[in-house]
Amino acid sequence: IFGYGSLCWNPGDSSLAKSEEGVTMALGRAVGWKRCWSQKSADHRGTPEFPGLVCTLLTDEEVRSIIAAEEKRKNGQMREHVGEEETAASMTEGVIYTVPPALVEDCLSELDFREKGGYSRDV
């Protein structure tokens, strides 16, 4: 499990915190993924009427698509040239948790509840 936000410093009392049961953690990187304040949430910030922004991971392709759509909305057209800084692979640092098979279901159930405002499992 790759944690790139609060899971890095606060795994809570979940299965991820059970190092005595074999959960290990190491620093890691997700290349081609960018940490962005682009997900609305009423669970961690805001209210159902006015959701707050929380971090999420987006692929480089998703980021470029959002930028292109915004530029088209503002200017009525897309740029012909994309700068080198926009084509280089993103990299997000975080924590990699290795969870023993016996704890996987508990761990994923806890994450499903903790992140109920929206996340996806990408394998």
C-alpha positions in Angstrom: 0.0 0.0 0.0 1.4 3.4 -1.0 0.7 6.2 1.4 1.4 9.7 0.1 -0.5 11.9 2.6 -1.7 11.3 6.1 -0.9 7.6 6.0 2.8 8.6 6.0 2.6 10.2 9.5 -0.7 8.9 10.9 -1.6 5.3 10.0 -3.9 5.5 13.0 -4.7 2.4 15.0 -5.3 0.4 11.8 -3.7 -2.8 10.6 -1.0 -0.6 9.0 0.3 0.3 12.5 0.8 -3.3 13.5 4.5 -3.7 13.0 4.5 -6.4 15.7 2.3 -8.5 13.3 4.6 -8.2 10.4 3.6 -4.9 8.7 6.7 -3.2 7.4 7.2 0.2 6.0 9.8 1.8 3.7 10.2 5.1 1.9 9.2 4.9 -1.8 8.3 6.8 -4.9 5.5 6.6 -7.4 7.0 7.7 -10.8 4.5 9.0 -13.3 2.0 10.1 -10.5 1.5 13.6 -9.1 0.1 14.5 -5.7 -2.5 17.2 -6.3 -5.1 19.1 -4.3 -7.8 18.2 -6.7 -10.3 16.0 -4.9 -13.4 17.3 -3.1 -14.3 15.7 0.2 -16.9 16.3 2.9 -15.3 13.5 5.1 -11.9 15.1 5.9 -12.5 18.8 5.1 -15.6 20.8 4.3 -19.3 19.8 4.4 -21.6 18.0 2.1 -22.9 21.4 0.9 -19.3 22.8 0.4 -16.7 20.0 0.1 -13.1 20.9 0.9 -10.1 20.0 -1.2 -7.9 17.0 -0.3 -4.9 15.5 -2.0 -5.1 12.7 -4.5 -2.7 11.1 -6.9 -3.2 11.7 -10.6 -1.3 10.1 -13.5 0.8 12.5 -15.6 -1.7 11.9 -18.4 -4.6 12.9 -16.2 -2.7 16.1 -15.2 -2.0 17.0 -18.8 -5.6 16.4 -19.7 -6.8 18.7 -17.0 -4.4 21.5 -18.0 -5.3 21.2 -21.6 -9.1 21.3 -20.8 -8.6 24.4 -18.7 -6.5 26.1 -21.3 -9.1 25.3 -23.9 -11.8 26.7 -21.6 -9.9 29.9 -21.0 -8.5 30.5 -24.5 -10.7 28.6 -26.8 -7.8 26.6 -28.1 -5.0 24.3 -26.9 -1.2 25.2 -27.1 0.8 23.7 -29.9 4.0 23.4 -27.9 4.2 21.6 -24.6 7.2 22.6 -22.4 9.8 20.1 -21.2 8.8 20.6 -17.6 5.3 19.4 -18.5 6.5 16.2 -20.3 9.0 15.0 -17.7 7.6 12.2 -15.5 6.2 13.3 -12.1 7.4 11.7 -8.9 5.6 11.5 -5.6 7.4 10.4 -2.5 5.6 8.4 0.2 5.6 5.3 2.4 5.2 1.8 1.1 3.5 -0.6 3.6 3.9 -4.3 3.1 1.1 -6.1 4.7 1.1 -9.8 5.5 -1.6 -11.9 3.8 -3.4 -12.5 7.1 -4.0 -8.7 7.6 -4.8 -7.7 4.1 -8.6 -7.9 4.4 -8.7 -6.0 7.7 -6.3 -3.4 6.4 -8.3 -2.8 3.1 -11.6 -2.7 5.1 -10.1 0.0 7.4 -8.8 2.0 4.4 -12.2 1.7 2.7 -13.8 3.3 5.8 -11.0 5.9 6.4 -11.0 7.0 2.7 -14.7 6.6 2.1 -14.8 10.0 0.4 -13.2 8.5 -2.6 -10.1 6.5 -3.6 -9.3 3.8 -5.9 -7.2 0.7 -5.7 -4.7 0.7 -8.5 -2.6 -2.4 -8.6 
